[in-house]
């Protein structure tokens, strides 16, 4: 082990799973849109792909305990939680995404977690 807190490594992995999910959604929308109207597919895929790329950057920052990663992961996941609350609360994927965002936010707010990023 590299001396990183286990919980932070779990958060990084959760962030990676979320990023891969967003990238997969973006890729699916690109392919589905290509069958209909290519520009439509690109427009639909733009935001999921951007969110996935941001998630990968945050994964790297969390994994390597970069100081900037704590703040940006907190902001990113707070926004994700708010969007999840505004979404369809009967959709299982939305609920899973909401739960992951809330878990990450709660863990990031623990003082010992914050200290790991200083």
C-alpha positions in Angstrom: 0.0 0.0 0.0 1.3 3.5 -0.8 0.1 5.1 2.5 -3.1 6.4 0.9 -6.2 6.2 3.1 -8.3 3.2 2.0 -11.5 5.3 1.9 -9.9 7.8 -0.5 -8.9 5.0 -2.8 -12.5 3.7 -2.7 -13.7 7.2 -3.5 -11.3 7.4 -6.5 -12.6 4.0 -7.7 -16.2 5.2 -7.4 -15.3 8.3 -9.3 -13.7 6.1 -12.0 -16.8 3.9 -12.3 -19.0 7.0 -12.6 -16.7 8.5 -15.3 -16.7 5.3 -17.3 -20.5 5.1 -17.1 -20.8 8.7 -18.5 -18.3 7.9 -21.2 -20.2 4.7 -22.1 -23.4 6.7 -22.3 -21.8 9.3 -24.5 -20.5 6.6 -26.8 -23.9 5.0 -27.0 -25.6 8.3 -27.8 -23.0 9.0 -30.5 -23.7 5.6 -32.1 -27.4 5.9 -31.7 -27.4 9.4 -33.1 -25.3 8.4 -36.1 -28.2 6.1 -37.1 -30.6 9.0 -37.0 -28.9 12.3 -37.6 -25.2 12.6 -36.9 -25.3 16.1 -35.6 -28.1 15.1 -33.2 -26.0 12.3 -31.9 -23.1 14.6 -31.3 -25.2 17.1 -29.5 -26.8 14.4 -27.3 -23.4 12.9 -26.5 -21.5 16.1 -25.8 -22.5 16.6 -22.1 -22.1 12.9 -21.1 -18.6 12.8 -22.7 -17.6 16.1 -21.0 -18.8 14.8 -17.6 -17.0 11.5 -18.2 -13.7 13.3 -19.1 -14.0 15.5 -16.0 -14.7 12.4 -13.9 -11.5 10.8 -15.3 -9.5 13.9 -14.3 -11.0 13.9 -10.8 -10.2 10.2 -10.5 -6.6 10.9 -11.2 -6.6 13.8 -8.7 -8.2 11.6 -6.0 -6.0 8.7 -6.7 -2.8 10.8 -6.4 -4.1 12.9 -3.5 -3.8 16.2 -5.4 -4.9 19.2 -3.4 -7.2 20.5 -6.1 -9.0 17.2 -6.4 -10.8 17.5 -3.0 -12.5 20.8 -3.9 -13.4 19.9 -7.5 -14.6 16.4 -6.5 -16.8 18.0 -3.8 -18.3 20.5 -6.3 -18.7 18.0 -9.0 -20.5 15.5 -6.8 -22.6 18.1 -5.1 -23.8 19.2 -8.5 -24.4 15.5 -9.3 -26.4 15.0 -6.2 -28.6 18.1 -6.9 -29.2 17.0 -10.5 -30.0 13.5 -9.2 -32.6 15.0 -6.8 -34.1 16.9 -9.6 -34.2 13.8 -11.8 -36.6 10.9 -11.9 -36.4 9.4 -8.4 -38.1 6.2 -9.7 -35.2 5.5 -12.1 -32.8 3.0 -10.6 -29.8 4.4 -12.5 -30.6 7.9 -11.3 -30.8 6.6 -7.7 -27.5 4.7 -8.0 -25.8 7.9 -9.4 -27.4 10.0 -6.6 -26.2 7.5 -3.9 -22.6 7.5 -5.2 -22.5 11.3 -5.3 -23.9 11.5 -1.8 -21.4 8.9 -0.5 -18.5 10.8 -2.1 -19.6 14.1 -0.7 -20.1 12.8 2.8 -16.7 11.1 2.8 -14.9 14.1 1.4 -16.3 16.2 4.3 -14.8 14.0 6.9 -11.8 16.0 8.4 -9.3 13.1 8.1 -10.2 12.8 4.4 -9.7 16.5 3.9 -6.3 16.3 5.7 -5.1 13.6 3.2 -5.3 16.1 0.4 -3.2 18.8 2.0 
